Amino acid sequence: MFVSTKYRSDEPEIMDDFAMEGETLRDALDKIARINKLLGGNQLTLQGVQNLIAKIPKTTEVSIVDVGCGNGDMLRILADYGLKNNLNFKLIGIDANNFTIDYARKLSKKHPNISFRCEDIFGKAFAELKCDIILCTLTLHHFKCDEITSLITLFNINSRVGFVINDLHRSIVSYRLFQVLCFVFRLNSMPKKDGLVSILRGFKKEELVHYSKKTKLDNYKIQWKWAFRYQWIISKI
């Protein structure tokens, strides 16, 4: 079957339904987290945080907001990293799906510095949420181009230190490789369909550069990383 990756797809994902809940969603969240960990995706976000906090004294409290936090796996990685390195992290997970947030809370009970909020990131509450660093891992591609411009602008306003975006490189190679992963991990129909749509909603580097210029970001770095990801670090200090 011919697949074009020239332009971003507008096809919706099943998980874009914020009212979705149940075992199918829980299983999908866990498998997404497992694949992300296996392919090193979480490490890219962690590297971005390390880059941004390099000039901050270790005793300073650093507030980090994870947008589209899923089951909270990235926040738990940060909590463990902070504990190991004597860093004072205040971690907040944001997701628009209440079932997802409840599940993330359950998995994060042993981490007292992690809290979660169920809210629309285009709503008033998020617009008023100030923090040091904002993370956006495998979330930006869920939005349309005009929404992305609005989000980047909001991230830039609300973060004091900077923000890290970790998202998919849209390419036919990554699309075919994910089809292989679907077979290896025996993914059910929902994560399989959503994963393939996600890749088609991913980005080319020139598109990320365009967003950077359109939102007038001054200090940013975009790098291609395995496995077919872009690490986009925006520093404000």
VOTORFI-155576 format. One line per 8 residues: their letters; for each residue x, y, z of C-alpha. Coordinates in nm, 2 decimals. Last residue first. Example, Ala and Ser with C-alpha at 12.3 -4.5 7.8 and 13.67 -1.06 7.14 Angstrom:
# VOTORFI-155576
SA) 1.37 -0.11 0.71; 1.23 -0.45 0.78 .
***
This chain:
# VOTORFI-155576
IKSIIWQY) 1.84 3.15 3.00; 1.53 3.10 2.78; 1.62 2.77 2.63; 1.42 2.58 2.37; 1.51 2.22 2.31; 1.36 2.03 2.01; 1.46 1.66 2.01; 1.32 1.51 1.68 .
RFAWKWQI) 1.25 1.14 1.67; 1.31 0.86 1.43; 1.43 0.61 1.68; 1.70 0.75 1.71; 1.76 1.13 1.72; 1.73 1.42 1.48; 1.83 1.75 1.64; 1.65 2.08 1.68 .
KYNDLKTK) 1.82 2.35 1.90; 1.65 2.67 2.02; 1.75 3.01 2.14; 1.55 3.31 2.01; 1.20 3.17 1.95; 1.00 3.41 1.74; 0.67 3.21 1.72; 0.69 3.19 1.34 .
KSYHVLEE) 1.07 3.13 1.34; 1.04 2.83 1.57; 0.73 2.70 1.40; 0.92 2.71 1.06; 1.22 2.54 1.21; 0.98 2.26 1.33; 0.84 2.23 0.98; 1.19 2.22 0.83 .
KKFGRLIS) 1.28 1.93 1.05; 0.99 1.72 0.91; 0.71 1.63 1.15; 0.47 1.38 1.28; 0.10 1.34 1.19; 0.18 1.05 0.96; 0.38 0.89 1.24; 0.09 0.94 1.48 .
VLGDKKPM) -0.15 0.77 1.23; 0.07 0.46 1.23; 0.07 0.46 1.61; -0.30 0.52 1.64; -0.38 0.23 1.42; -0.15 -0.01 1.60; -0.24 0.13 1.94; -0.61 0.07 1.87 .
SNLRFVFC) -0.59 -0.26 1.68; -0.40 -0.46 1.94; -0.03 -0.46 1.95; 0.14 -0.80 1.93; 0.47 -0.65 2.04; 0.67 -0.80 1.75; 0.39 -0.75 1.49; 0.32 -0.39 1.59 .
LVQFLRYS) 0.70 -0.34 1.59; 0.72 -0.44 1.23; 0.45 -0.20 1.14; 0.64 0.06 1.33; 0.94 0.00 1.11; 0.73 0.06 0.80; 0.61 0.40 0.92; 0.96 0.50 1.04 .
VISRHLDN) 1.10 0.43 0.69; 0.81 0.61 0.53; 0.90 0.93 0.72; 0.74 1.17 0.97; 0.99 1.22 1.25; 0.81 1.19 1.57; 0.82 1.41 1.88; 1.02 1.53 2.18 .
IVFGVRSN) 0.96 1.89 2.27; 1.16 2.04 2.56; 1.08 2.37 2.72; 1.26 2.67 2.87; 1.37 2.83 3.19; 1.08 3.05 3.29; 0.81 2.86 3.11; 0.45 3.01 3.08 .
INFLTILS) 0.51 3.25 2.79; 0.72 3.02 2.57; 0.49 2.73 2.63; 0.20 2.95 2.53; 0.36 3.06 2.21; 0.45 2.70 2.13; 0.09 2.60 2.20; -0.06 2.87 1.98 .
TIEDCKFH) 0.17 2.77 1.69; 0.08 2.41 1.74; -0.29 2.49 1.73; -0.25 2.65 1.39; -0.07 2.34 1.26; -0.32 2.09 1.40; -0.25 1.90 1.72; -0.19 1.54 1.81 .
HLTLTCLI) 0.17 1.58 1.68; 0.26 1.79 1.98; 0.20 1.50 2.23; 0.49 1.25 2.18; 0.67 1.42 2.47; 0.59 1.78 2.55; 0.78 1.90 2.86; 0.75 2.24 3.01 .
IDCKLEAF) 1.03 2.38 3.24; 1.03 2.65 3.51; 0.66 2.68 3.58; 0.36 2.91 3.54; 0.01 2.77 3.51; -0.22 3.06 3.42; -0.28 2.94 3.06; -0.33 2.59 3.20 .
AKGFIDEC) -0.62 2.70 3.41; -0.78 2.91 3.14; -0.82 2.63 2.89; -0.62 2.54 2.58; -0.43 2.28 2.78; -0.76 2.12 2.86; -0.74 1.98 3.21; -0.69 1.68 3.44 .
RFSINPHK) -0.41 1.77 3.68; -0.15 1.54 3.83; 0.10 1.56 4.11; 0.45 1.42 4.15; 0.68 1.52 4.44; 0.54 1.24 4.66; 0.66 0.96 4.43; 0.55 0.63 4.57 .
KSLKRAYD) 0.19 0.68 4.45; 0.30 0.73 4.09; 0.12 0.43 3.93; -0.21 0.52 4.09; -0.18 0.88 4.00; -0.11 0.79 3.63; -0.42 0.57 3.63; -0.64 0.85 3.76 .
ITFNNADI) -0.49 1.09 3.50; -0.56 0.85 3.22; -0.92 0.80 3.33; -0.96 1.18 3.35; -0.84 1.24 2.99; -0.72 1.59 2.93; -0.37 1.53 3.05; -0.13 1.74 3.26 .
GILKFNLN) 0.15 1.59 3.49; 0.32 1.81 3.75; 0.66 1.76 3.89; 0.84 1.96 4.16; 1.20 1.87 4.14; 1.47 1.94 4.40; 1.78 1.77 4.28; 1.99 1.54 4.49 .
NKLGYDAL) 2.12 1.34 4.19; 1.95 1.00 4.27; 1.63 1.17 4.39; 1.62 1.39 4.08; 1.67 1.10 3.85; 1.40 0.90 4.02; 1.15 1.19 4.00; 1.25 1.24 3.64 .
IRLMDGNG) 1.18 0.88 3.55; 0.86 0.90 3.74; 0.76 1.21 3.54; 0.83 1.04 3.21; 0.62 0.73 3.31; 0.31 0.94 3.40; 0.05 0.71 3.24; -0.01 0.97 2.97 .
CGVDVISV) 0.17 1.30 3.04; 0.01 1.50 2.77; 0.19 1.81 2.89; 0.46 1.74 3.15; 0.51 2.04 3.38; 0.85 2.08 3.56; 0.90 2.30 3.86; 1.27 2.33 3.96 .
ETTKPIKA) 1.34 2.40 4.33; 1.69 2.54 4.36; 1.95 2.34 4.56; 2.12 2.22 4.25; 2.20 2.57 4.13; 2.07 2.63 3.78; 2.31 2.65 3.49; 2.28 2.28 3.38 .
ILNQVGQL) 1.90 2.29 3.43; 1.81 2.33 3.06; 2.05 2.07 2.92; 1.96 1.81 3.19; 1.59 1.87 3.10; 1.66 1.80 2.73; 1.86 1.49 2.81; 1.56 1.36 3.01 .
TLQNGGLL) 1.34 1.42 2.71; 1.58 1.23 2.49; 1.61 0.95 2.74; 1.23 0.90 2.74; 1.25 0.81 2.37; 1.52 0.55 2.41; 1.36 0.29 2.18; 1.28 0.05 2.47 .
KNIRAIKD) 1.14 0.33 2.69; 0.91 0.46 2.42; 0.80 0.10 2.34; 0.71 0.04 2.71; 0.53 0.37 2.75; 0.32 0.31 2.44; 0.25 -0.04 2.57; 0.14 0.09 2.91 .
LADRLTEG) -0.09 0.36 2.76; -0.24 0.11 2.51; -0.32 -0.14 2.79; -0.48 0.13 3.00; -0.69 0.25 2.70; -0.81 -0.11 2.62; -0.88 -0.17 2.99; -1.12 0.12 3.03 .
EMAFDDMI) -1.15 0.48 2.93; -1.22 0.71 2.64; -1.38 1.05 2.72; -1.08 1.24 2.60; -1.13 1.10 2.24; -0.79 1.18 2.09; -0.69 0.83 2.18; -0.87 0.70 1.86 .
EPEDSRYK) -0.64 0.92 1.65; -0.78 1.18 1.41; -0.66 1.20 1.05; -0.52 1.55 0.98; -0.21 1.40 0.81; 0.11 1.61 0.78; 0.24 1.65 0.42; 0.50 1.47 0.22 .
TSVFM) 0.46 1.14 0.41; 0.27 0.95 0.14; 0.18 0.59 0.19; 0.14 0.34 -0.10; 0.00 0.00 0.00 .
***
